Amino acid sequence: MNVKELLNLKGKVILVTGGAGNYGKCIAEGLAEAGATVIIASRNKENIDVVANDFKKVGLDVHGMQVDQGNHESVLNLKAQIKEKFGKLDGFVNNAVSRPMKSYYAPIEQFAESMQVNATGMMDILREMADLIIQNGEGGSIINISSMMGMFGPDVSNYEGTDMNKDLPPDYFFHNAGLINLTRFLAQQFAGKNLRVNCISPGGLFNNQPERFLENYTKKVPLRRMANNDDIKGLVVLLSSKAGTYINGENILMDGGLNA
């Protein structure tokens, strides 16, 4: 098969949670540019509709739906809406997170709140969307978006000379590390069902951070820059397409060589 056909996502329906966020928008754009019908979902329906409409204005087939990942009924409602409107689901990019905890000494109730969304809620939506993909009879792909912080401890030297917070939240590291190994578990869980599960662990995305932070960070990266909006697109399309059908159970570190 021609490589252009292998990477073509025409006819595929793919859900991206957290689709209005920085990486979420990049991911949704890349999938839609490859021909997929993309559903972006988050708690804020008004915000997600604005993002979807912006994509539609440039000819991309993107639709907004509401979901509260920490609420089981909301997850089931999203599943029902997708089935009713599109008839199937071929792929799921698990990208939504909640960050109530801001520091190590934040109230422990905030850690519990984080786990309700980022652990319990994430497992809930993964199971339900996997079930929907399996129902289509053709299999598909789940891509978990973790972070290099799920593989490594914090490097506080990045914040030297800045006013940025050095007191980092532990739930971020806990959640992302767990998601990487959950990816491996699910790849085995769905053996024989033609459902692949992979993980992407990105490094830092450029978002107009302070100049001193950028200097501290990029001097450690062999490519001498942070990730840009296009860097994750090709990888997500690869893992969602026929070109990636023999990649399963993997965690791909996308950090420009920072941790090489």
CORGINOR-V136320 format. One record per backbone hydrogen bond with DSSP energy under -0.5 kcal/mol. CO is the residue of the C=O (numbers start at 1). NH is the residue of the N-H. Records with the same first field share a line. If there is no record, write none. Layout:
CO->NH + NH
//
This chain:
2->5 + 6
3->7
5->8
6->242 + 243
9->12
12->14 + 37
13->90 + 91
14->39
15->93
16->19 + 41
18->21
21->25
22->26
23->27
24->28
25->29
26->30
27->31
28->32
29->33
30->34
31->36
32->35
34->9
35->11
36->38
37->14
38->40 + 63
39->16
40->65
41->18 + 19
42->67
43->45
44->48
45->49
46->50
47->51
48->52
49->53
50->54
51->55
52->56
53->57
54->58
55->58 + 60
56->59
60->62
61->38
63->40
65->42
67->69
68->71
70->72
71->75
72->76
73->77
74->78
75->79
76->80
77->81
78->82
79->83
80->84
81->85
82->86 + 87
83->87
90->141
91->15
92->94 + 143
93->17 + 95
94->145
100->102
103->106
107->110 + 111
108->112
109->113
110->114
111->115
112->116
113->117
114->118
115->119 + 120 + 121
116->121
117->122
119->123
120->124
121->125
122->126
123->127
124->128
125->129
126->130
127->131
128->132
129->133
130->134
131->135
132->89 + 136
133->136
134->137
140->196
141->92
142->198
143->94
144->146 + 200
147->150
148->151 + 152
154->156
155->158
156->159
157->160
159->162
166->168
169->172 + 173
170->174
171->175
172->176
173->177
174->178
175->179
176->180
177->181
178->182
179->183
180->184
181->185
182->186
183->187
184->188
185->189
186->190
188->191
190->193 + 195
194->140 + 196
196->142
197->249
198->144
199->252
200->146 + 202
201->254
202->148
204->227
210->214
211->215
212->216
213->217
214->218
215->219
217->220
218->221
220->222
221->224
227->206
228->231
230->233 + 234
232->236
233->237
234->238
235->239
236->240
237->241
238->241 + 244
241->244
242->245
244->247
246->248
250->199 + 252
251->253
252->201 + 254
253->255
254->203
255->258
256->223
257->260
//
